[in-house]
C-alpha cells in the first residue's frame, strides 16, 4: 500500500472542490473494489546495478524536484488518495526532503546534503534498482528505476531506442500532464479538461500570445529542422522516436487499464467498459507544448502600451519635460545601484534610450481599449468568475512584469575549499501536482545527461548535468517584444501595410464543455478570436493623433517556438560540450530569453540567450512605434518573422568571473530589460550580499553555498533591505504613541533576528516574530501609498502600479500560479522606497528619483507619514491581513504563505512551509574533467 503523507513535514489539504462529495470514504471503498488490479504495467525487479556512464562528479552532484517523479495515477489510486490520503509510489517522496531544508539548513554540512537532495550521480548503485523494463519489448533500450525516487535511468544502444525510451518513460510519469498542456498550447483546454474559470483563464492567456493554426505549428518544426543542417535532421529523428515511445505507452496502458485516472474523471474513458480513446501524440503537439514553456518563462518584453499610459500620466501631472524626467527616474532603465550578474564593469548596451526618439506612436489620452478575445459566451462561460479569469489572463499576457523566477549561485574554484567551482542553481517553475518538470537520466549515442525537462519535451535534458559539467538557467527579461501601431483603413479589420490597405487575418478557437466528475462547472461555450497582422496579433485599439490604430505585439520567438531544440541537443552531447566556450555556443542556439550558467571542475561561465532584434535607429523599445518600414526591425522578413539579431558577443557573457548570482535581476551594465524594478533593492541583493561575503572569506563549500541560498529563501526582502532605513527615519525622535512604539519594537526585534519568515520550530506552523511579520505585511502597501500618492497623484500612482506592482509578499496572489506559489519579492516598490527615504535622510543616492516624495522631502513630515500608516497597520488583525482562501482560514499567517502543490490532476499533497527557492535545484562540485 502506498505510504501516507509524513505529518512531520507536510500538512494535509482538504479534498479539492472539483471532486464532488460522493468521492468520500464509503463510496471510495465501493469504487476501488474492482479497480485495484491494473495499478501499473509489469516491471521486472532487478538487483543488478546499471552500469554508469563516465561520471566526473565524484558523488558530489545532487538534485531535487518536488513533489515526486511519479505524476501518473490510475483511477483507483486517485480515489484512494482522495478518500484516505494514500500516495502512489514516488508521487511525493521528494517533497519532505525539499521542505525540511527550511529548518535544516543551519546545520548543513557536505555529508548531509543528500538528506535534502537526491544523489544525482549517473547510474543506479547495486541494491538500489527497483525495476528494469524493455519498453515495448525493444532490445535497444532499457529503463531502470531506482528505489529511492523512481527516477528513470534510460540507456540505449541506438539513438532511436534511446529516444524511444525517453518518450516511453515520460508517458509513464506525466501522460496526463502532457495531454493537458498540448491542449493549453492550442487554446483547447476547456474542451478537454472542463470549463472551470481557471482553465478558461489559462487557455486564454496562451492563445492571446500564440494564436497558432495547425499549419503554423507544423511550419515551425519544418523551419527549425531545415535551417539546422545535420543537427536539424537528427532533432527530427529524435522527436519522432520520442513520439513513438509516448504512443507505445498509450497503446499498452489503454487496454491494460493503467492509464491516468483523470481520463475517466474527465469523461474521455469509461471506467467500466474502457470505451473512449487517448489520442496519440504528434510532432505539432510538441511545438504547442514548447509555446507554453517559452511564453511562461522565456519571452521577455511587452508592456509598451502601459509604459505609454504612465508616461502620459506623468506629463499630464508635471508637464512634458518634468513629467518625462519623473517617469524616467521611476523606470530605472540603467540604475547605477542595481545588482548585476556581471559585476566586473562589463558593458553590453542594448535597448538603451535613444538620444532622439523616432516613430513613437503614443495613444491619445483615454483612447486605449483592450482587444476582446472571448466572444459568444454561453452557460458556464458567462458568469462573473469567468469574466474575472479573462481579465486576469489578459493582464498577465500583456504586462512586462512576467514572473521570471529561478536563481543561481556559482563560485569560481579560486574561492572554494577544494579549488573546484561550486554551483547551487535551478528554475522556479511553480509548484504543481504533478510537477511541470520531470527528472530523468538519458545515456545513448550522442547523449549523456541527467536532470530536469518539461513534460512532453524531454527528448533531451533541459537543465541538469553532463559527464563533467552542469548547467542551469534563470529567466531573463531583455526585450524581444515590440508594440506597433498599425493605422486602420476601410474598417476595424484592415490596416495599412507598406502603403496598401490589407486585411487582417482572423484565427479562432471554439470551445465547449459539459460537467464531469472532475469539473462540475456548468455546461458552456465560447469562441476565442484573434486578429493577426504582419506585425503580430492585435492586443489593443486606440487613436494616435486622431487616427484609429490597432496596437499589435511582435516577439522574435513568435513562429519560432521549436528553434531552441538545437541548443538543448548540443547541451546533451558530450562530444560537443567539452568546456565553457562550447557551453556558450550551445546556449547561443536557444532563442528564448534566459540566463545560462555553467560549472565544471575547472571553469564557470555565463551566457544570456535570446534572439535580440536589431531595432531601427532612434526607436525606443519602451513605447509603441508606428508600423512603417522606417521603424521595423532591421532585416525583418514578415513571412518568416526573422530579422537581424545582435551578435553573440553583444549578449552579456563571461567565463570565470569570481562568482555569479542571478535572481532575475539586471544582467550587466547598459543592458536594458523590459520589466520595471531593477533598482537599488532587488531580491538579487539577497544572494549578492551572502555570496559576496562567502567569497571574501574564501574556502566556499557546497554546504556553505547551499546555506546561503536557503537563508535567502526565508528572507523578507523588505525587512532586510528597506525596513532599517524606515526605522532610521522613525528613530529621529522618540515614539510616544504606545501602539506605534510597540510596533516599532517588534519590527526591530525581527530585524535583529535576521528578518526571516521562518517557523519557531520545524512543523510548528507558527512564525517566529509573527506579529512583526503581520505588521510589515499590513504596513507595506499603506506606507507606499502614503509616501507616494500625495506627490504623484492617484492617476500617475495607479499608472506606475500597472507596470510595477507595489508588493509581492509570499501570501499575495500574484503571477501565473497565484497564491501559495513560493516565489516572492520579484516585483515591488522597494527600490523606490529605499531611494526616496535615503534622499529624505540626506544620504547619498546614485540614480535618485526625480523628486523627494515622503513628506514632500521634509524629514519630520515623512516621519509623521510613516508613523501614521504604521499605526494603522498595527491595528489590523491577522484575519484582515490574511483574509483566507480556498486553502486557508482567515488569520492563518503560516498557511497564507505556505506552498501548495497546485493540482493539475487527481492527486493532492500537503502544504509545506514557505521557501523562496528553485523548484528543481542542483548542488554540484566536479572533482575532475575529461
JOQUI-V632843 format. One record per backbone hydrogen bond with DSSP energy under -0.5 kcal/mol. NH is the residue of the N-H (numbers start at 0). CO is the residue of the C=O. Records with the same first field share a line. If there is no record, write none. Layout:
NH=CO  CO
//
This chain:
4=84
8=5
9=5
10=910
18=15
19=17  516
22=19
23=21
27=23
28=24
29=25
30=26
31=27
32=28
33=29
34=31
35=31
38=36
43=131
49=123
55=466
59=56
61=922
62=117
63=920
65=918
68=148
69=89
70=68  172
77=73
78=74
79=75
80=76
81=77
82=78
83=79
84=79  80
85=79
86=2
90=87
93=66
94=66  91
95=91
97=93
98=94
99=95
100=96  97
101=98
102=99
103=99
104=100
106=103
107=104
111=108
112=108  109
114=111
115=112
116=112
117=62
119=60  117
123=49
126=46
127=124
129=127  144
130=144
131=43
132=142
134=132
136=133
137=134
141=154
142=132
143=141  152
144=130
145=150
146=127
149=145
151=438
152=143
153=151  440
154=141  152
155=442
156=139
157=139
161=157
162=158
163=159
164=160
165=161
166=162
167=163
168=164
169=165
170=166
171=167
172=168
173=169
174=170
177=173
178=174
179=175
180=176
181=177
182=178
183=179
184=180
185=182
186=183
187=182
191=187
192=188
193=188  189
198=195
199=195
200=196
201=197
202=198
203=199
204=200
205=201
206=202
207=203
208=204
209=205
211=209
216=212
217=213
218=214
219=215
220=216
221=217
222=218
223=219
224=220
225=221
226=222
227=224
228=225
230=227
231=227
232=228
233=229
234=230
235=231
236=232
237=233
238=234
239=235
240=236
241=237
242=238
243=239
244=240
245=241
246=242
247=243
248=244
249=245
250=246
251=247
252=248
253=249
254=250
255=251
256=252  253
257=252
258=252
260=72
262=259
263=260
264=260
265=261
266=263
267=262
268=262
269=274
270=268
273=269
276=267
278=276
284=281
285=281  282
286=282
287=283
288=284
289=285
290=286
291=287
292=288
293=289
294=290
295=291
296=292
297=293
301=480
302=397
306=302
307=303
308=304
309=305
310=306
311=307
312=308
313=309
314=310
315=311
316=312
317=313
318=314
322=318
323=319
324=320
325=321
326=322
327=323
328=324
329=325
330=326
331=327
334=331  677
337=334
338=678
340=665
341=666
342=340
347=668
349=669
357=617
360=623
363=542
366=363
368=540
370=538
374=526
377=524
379=522
380=377
381=378
386=382
387=383
388=384
389=385
390=386
391=387
392=388
393=389
394=390
395=391
396=392
397=393
398=394
401=399
403=401
406=425
407=661
408=423
409=659
410=421
411=657
414=411
415=412
416=699
421=410
422=923
423=408
424=921
425=406
428=426
432=901
437=452
439=450
440=151
441=448
442=153
443=446
446=443
447=571
448=441
449=464
450=439
451=462
452=437
454=435
456=453
459=456
461=451
462=451
463=470
464=449
465=468
469=598
470=463
471=596
473=594
474=404
475=592
479=299  477
481=553
483=551
484=624
485=483  549
486=484
487=547
488=490  493
490=488
493=490
494=501
495=486
496=494  499
497=495
499=496
501=494  499
503=492
504=531
505=503
506=504  529
508=527
510=508  525
512=523
515=518
516=264
517=264
523=512
524=377
525=510
526=374
527=508
528=372
529=506
531=504  529
532=535
535=532
536=552
537=530
538=550
539=550
540=368
541=548
543=546
546=543
548=541
549=485
550=539
551=483  549
552=536
553=481
555=479
557=554
559=556
562=559
564=561
565=562
566=588
567=563
568=564
569=565
570=566
571=567
572=569
573=571
575=572
576=572
577=575
582=578
583=579
584=580
585=581
586=582
587=583
588=585
589=586
590=588
592=297
593=591
594=473
595=593  606
596=471
597=604
598=469
599=602
600=467
604=597
605=653
606=595
607=651
608=593  606
609=589
610=590
611=609
612=610
613=643
614=612
618=615
620=618
622=619
624=482
625=358
626=484
627=625
630=627
631=627  628
633=613
635=632
636=641
637=635
639=636
640=636
641=636
643=633
645=611
649=646
650=647
653=605
655=603
659=409
661=407
665=338
668=345
670=667
671=349  669
673=476
675=802
678=676
682=824
684=681
685=682
686=682  683
687=683
688=684
689=685
690=686
691=687
692=688
693=689
694=690
695=691
696=692
697=693
699=414
704=700
705=701
706=702
707=703
708=704
709=705
710=706
711=707
712=708
713=709  710
714=711
715=754
716=714
719=715
720=716
721=717
722=717
724=721
725=721
726=722
727=723
728=724
729=725
730=726
731=728
732=729
735=733
740=736
741=737
742=738
743=739
744=740
745=741
746=742
747=743
748=744
749=745
750=746
751=747
752=748
753=750
754=749
756=713
757=755
759=765
763=760
767=757
769=766
772=768
773=769
774=770
775=771
776=772
777=773
778=774
779=775
780=776
781=777
782=778
783=779
784=780
785=781
786=782
787=783
788=784
789=784
791=787
792=788
796=792
797=793
798=794
799=795
800=796
801=797
802=798  799
803=799
811=808
813=811
817=814
819=809
822=820
824=807
828=805
832=828
833=829
834=830
835=831
836=832
837=833
838=834
839=835
840=836
841=838
842=837
847=844
852=850
855=852
856=853
857=854
858=856
861=857
862=858
863=859
864=860
865=861
866=862
867=863
868=864
869=865
870=866
871=867
872=868
873=869
874=870
875=872
880=876
881=877
884=887
890=877  881
891=888
892=890
895=891
896=892
897=893
898=911
899=819
901=430  899
903=432
904=432
910=10
911=898
915=712
916=914
918=426
919=426
920=63
921=424
922=61
923=422
924=59
926=55
927=55
//
